[in-house]
């Protein structure tokens, strides 16, 4: 009853801003899009690359106990190697090619078709995720590599991540993990001293290098959203305090003092 019209309008604007901030927090990447994905989502064409298949657990009452990745059948890769993951075993399956492919001067008629990780313990528990690193190459010069992922839970449930969006704006319920291939960097050496040469050496000696993801891409939006929420709440508090009626005791005291001065 005592709140002025400008104060009510300001409070309404703050309420709208607070609602928008909450909506933004709910739509952050990694919060609403908890699906099997490739990290990073892009790689240099014609080279070798170490990528991670990131698997979040979407269930509250079961753990993820197995992940099976099927490689693109129409784009065979001559080299596919894995690295040990604590608490998991890994197995690869191969297939015979109709037409051999050439790699380092050799003709290959068999390539890896599937990679399967199976948990030896609890697996990926609710609220957790796991990265599974794989070295791939040589990659195509451009385009995309679309993988199929089968996620198995301790409850026996199986989820297929194999849907390809019909358009760029479409968001399927179970999108397939996709790696976008970009053009080779002009500044990137290819004589064996750069990434391409290092990857080729990795292919020959059987070792692999694992890249770390510090999660900064997902942490920054969360931090920004949290800041927006705090600012909105502080603003609402200030508006509420400004809209409160004046203290009648203080007002009466002030008028008494003024009358006394007169």
N, C-alpha and C positions, 0 to 999 in steps of 0.2 A: 504494500500500500504506500510505503514511503519512497520506493525506488522511482527515480525520475525517468522520463521517457528516453532521454539519451543513454542513461545507464542500462535500461532494458535492451535498447538496440545494440549497445556494445556487448552485453552479455550474450545476446542472440548470435552476434557475429563470432564470438569466442566459441560458442557451442558448435557452430557450423565448422569452425576450424578444427576443433577437437575431434569431431566426427570424421573429418577428412583425414586427420592424422592417424586415427585408429584404422581407417580403411586402408591407408597406405601401408601401415605396419602389417596388416593381414595379407596384403598382396605382394610382399617382398619375395624376391627370388629365393628358393631354398626353403621357404615356409609353405607357400601354396603349391609349389612345383616339386614335390618330393618324389622324383622318379629316377630310374637308372639313367645315367648320362655319361658322356665322355668329357673328361677334363684334361687339358683344355679342349674347347670345342673346335679349334682350328689348328692346322698344321701346314708346314711348307711342302709344296708339291715336289715330287721327284726325289725326296730325301727320306731318311729314316726318322722316326719320331717315337718317343716314349709317352704314352697316354695312360690315363687311369679310368677305369670304369667305376664310377662312384655309385654305391648302392646304399640308399637310406632304408631304414626299416619303417614301413608304414602301418604296422600293426601294433596295438597296445597289449595284446595277449599272446604273441608268438614271436619267435626269433627267425631271422633269415639264416637258413642252414646251407643253401647252395645257390650258386650263380652259374648259369651256362650262357656263354656268348657264342653266337654263330656269326662267322665272318661272311662278308658279301660274296655270293657265288659268282657274280659276273665280273668281279675285280679281284682275282687271286693275288695274294701277297706272298712273295718268295721267302720272306723271313718273318717269323712270328715267335717271339721268345718271352718267357715270363720270369718273374722274380719271386723268391719265397715270401709267403705271407704267414706270419705267426698265427697258429690256430687253424690253419687251412691247408688242405692238400690240393694240388693242381694236376689236371690231366688234359692232354691235348689229343684231338682226333684229326686224322688226315683224310684227304680224298684225292682221287686220281683225276687229272685234268684231261679233257678231250684233246687239247692242244698244249704242248709244253710251253713254258715261258722261260726266257733267258734271264740269268742273274749272275753277274760277275763272270761272264763267258761260259757259264754252264747251263745246260738245258734241264729244267725241273719239270717232272711230270706228276709230282705229288706236292700238295701244299696243306697247311693246317686249315681245317674247316671249322673246328670248334675248340673252345677252351672252357673247362669246367672246374670251378673251385668248390670244394666241399668242406664244411666246417668239421673240425675234430673235437670241438668243445661246444660252447653255448652258441656260437655264431654271432650274428649282429642282433643285439638285443633291442627292445623298444627304446626309441629316443636316440639311437646311435646310427652311424653310417660307417662304411668301410670302403677304402680305395683299393682296387686291384690293378696293378701296373702291368703293362704289356708293351713290348717294343715291336713296332710294325715297320715294314718297308720292303722294297722301295715303294713309296706312295705314288699314286697317280699324279700327273702334272696338275690337274685341276678337278673340280667337281666335288662329289661327296662320297663318303663311305658310310653306308647305312648298315648297322649291325642289328641283330635280334638278340634280345636278352630274355632268359627264363629265370625268374626269381622264385625259389621254393622256400616255404616257411615250415617251422617245426610242427605246425598244425596239419601239414599235408597240403595246404593251399599252394597253388602255382599261379603265378602272374606272368603273362606274356607281354613284354614291352616290344611291340613290333609294328605299331601303327605309324604310317607316314602321312603327314598332313597334306591335304589336297591343295592348299594354298598357304602362303607364308603367314597369314593371319589366323589360320585354323589352329586349334589347340586340341588334339586328340586326347582321349582319356589315358591311353597307354602308348605314348610316343616312343619310337625306336631310337636308341642312342645313335647320334649322327656326328660324324667328324667332317667338317668342311675343309676342303683342300684349297689353299691359296697359292698364288704364283711364287716362285722362288725369289728370295731377296737378292737384289743386285749386289749388295754389300756382303753377302754371305759367301765365303770361299768354298769351293768345291774340289779342292786339290788334295783333300785328306787331312787338312789342318783345321777345318771348320766342323760344323755339326754333321754335315753329310759324311765326311771322312771318318769322324768319330763313330757314327752309327754303323758305317761299313765295317770298321774294326770290331765293333761290338758283335756284329753278325758273325765274324770269322772266329773270334776266340770264345764266344759263348757267354761272355759276361754282359751285364746290363747295368745302366745307371738309372737311378730312380730320382725323379724330380719331386720336390716337396711343394705342397700347397698350404700356405699359412692361413688360408681362409679369409684374407683381407677383403676380397671382393664381396663376400657375404656379410662381413662384420661392419663395413662402412655404411651400407644402407640401414642396418639395424641401429647403429649409433645415431645416424641422422634422424631416424624415426623417433628414437627415444628422446632426443633433444627437442624435437618438435612437440612431443607430448608434454614435456616439462614446461616449455615456454607457454603452451596453451593453458596449462593449469595455473601457472603464476599469473597470467593475464586475467584469467577468470577470477582469481582471488582479489586482485587489485580492483577490478570492476565492481565486485561485490562490496568491498570495503568503501569505495567511493559512493556507492549508492545507498549506504546506510544513513538513517536520519541523524541529525545532530543531537548530541547529548543535551537534554533539556536543563539538567542541573548546571552544566558548564555554560550554556547559553544564558541562563538566568544570572549566574555569577558575573559573567562578562558585562551584562547590561547594568547590574548593580554598581560595578566599579565605574562604568562610564558615567552613570548618573551622579556618583559621588564626585567624580572629577568636575562635572559641570557645576 
